[in-house]
Amino acid sequence: MKRKEEINIFLTQIFNNILKLEESYIRSQQTKDYQFSVTEAHIIEKIGLPGKRRMSEVAEDLRITISSLTLAIDRMERKNFVKRVKDEKDKRAVLLCLTEKGEEVFHIHDEFHRKMTDAIDQFFPTEDDDMIFAFIAKVSNFFQMLVDREEEKGSVPAL
């Protein structure tokens, strides 16, 4: 197999496996009162604790349009995960806050990431740390460079 094909297979497997694990973990934590998707968990993550972030900031962080975020927030408000409040300083701005239920989803999603990190930490021996961190940092920096380059052009990230 050629080097490029192997890189593609590894990157695709890593991305898909993390997504599958995240979806599975979120499904396992859901109850009648807490039905939420990975997408909703990521929006909640970007709103964060204690919240009060502008819609435009959250949309920018997620690299989606405000109209796409508005549709998701409408759904999440009906589920009582988030609420919209007017910015006291700028009455035109809408701020997003997590409800108590939204904070619980935040913690569930955060717990998945902690468990994933703990599992990686336990799997690899500490003597491999320098190599692992160097590799992960290099891959992360590479993709950040591509995103930054595309954002400078004002376009959607592309390779």
N, C-alpha and C positions, 0 to 999 in steps of 0.2 A: 504494500500500500504506500502511496506517495505521502510525503510529509504534510502537504497541505490538506489532503483528505483526512489524515489522522488528526490534525489540529481541529478541523471542522467537526469530526466525530466527537472528540473530547469536549470541545466547547459546547456543542449541542447537547451532549449527554449531561454535562454539569448543569447547564441552565434548566433543562427539562426535569432532571432529577430533583433539583432544589425546588422547582415549582410544584412537582408532584408531592414531595414531602410536605411542603407548606400547605397545599390544598388538603392533603390527608389530615394533617395536624389540626387545621382549622375546622374541618368537618367533625373531627373527634371531639372538639370542644363546644360544638354548637348544641343548643337546647332549643326548646320551643320559643323562648324569649330572645335567644341570641342566634338568629339566622343571618350570616353575613358571608360575603365573598372575599376572596383574596384581594380583589380590586378595592373593595370597601375598606379592608384592613389597611391597605397601602395609603388610601386617602386619609384615614384616621391617623395613621403614623405621621403623615405630613402635617396634619393639623397640630398634632402633638399635645403634650401636657405643658402648661395649663391651657393651651389653645389660644384663642383670639388671634387668629391669623387671617389676613385678607384673602378673599377668594382668588384674587389675581396672583398672590404669592404661592398659594397651594397649586394652582393650575400651572404656574411656571415651574415649580419644583417637580411636578409630575410630567411636565412637557406635554400638556394637553390644553385644548382651548377652554376658555371660561365657559362656553356654552356646553361642552362635554361635561365639565365639572358640575355645572348647574343641574344637569339631568341627574347625575349621581347624587348630588347633595339633596335634591328633591326626594329621591328614594330613601336616602339615609335619614332625612328628617322624619319621614313617615314611620321609619323603624325606630325612631327616637334615639339615634346614635349621635346626631349633631343638631345644633341650632344655629340660626343666623341671628346676629345682633348688629345694630347700627354702630359704627365707630363714633364715639362721642366727640372726637376731634374733627373728623371729616364725615359729615352726615351722608355723603354720597357713597362712602365705602361700606361694604358688608364684611363683617368679621365672622369667622366660623369658630364655634366652641364645641367641645365634646360634652355630651351629657354624661351622667353617671354610667349609663349603659355603654356609651362610646368609650369612656375611660376603661371599662372592663374589656372591651374588644382590643383596645390599645395594649393592655397588659397581656392578653392572650397572645396577640401577635408578637409582642416583645419577648414573651416566654419561648415561642418557637425559635426565634433568632438566638436566644441564650442557649437553648438546648442544642441547636445545630452547632454553635461555636464550641460548646462543651464536648460534643461528640467528636469534632475534629481535633480538639485539643487532646482528648484521650486516645484517639486513634494513632496519632503521629508521635513518635518518641521526641522528647525535648532536645535531644542532640541534633535533630533535623530542623530545629527552629530557624536558624539563620538561612538555610536554603529555602524553606517553605515561605518565610516572610519575604525574602528577596523575590521569589517567583511570583507570589500573589501581588506584591506591590508593583512589580513590573507589568503584569497583565492589567491590573487596575489602572495604573498610570497610562498605559497604552490606550485603553478604551476612553478614559477621561480626556486624553489629548484629542481623540477623534470627535468626541462630543463638543469640546471647547472649540475646535476648528470649525465645526458646522454651525455652532451658535454664533461665532464671529461673522459668518457669512449670512446669518439670519435665516437659515434654512433648517429643516428637520434633519437630525443626525443621519448621515448616510456614510457608507464606506467608500 
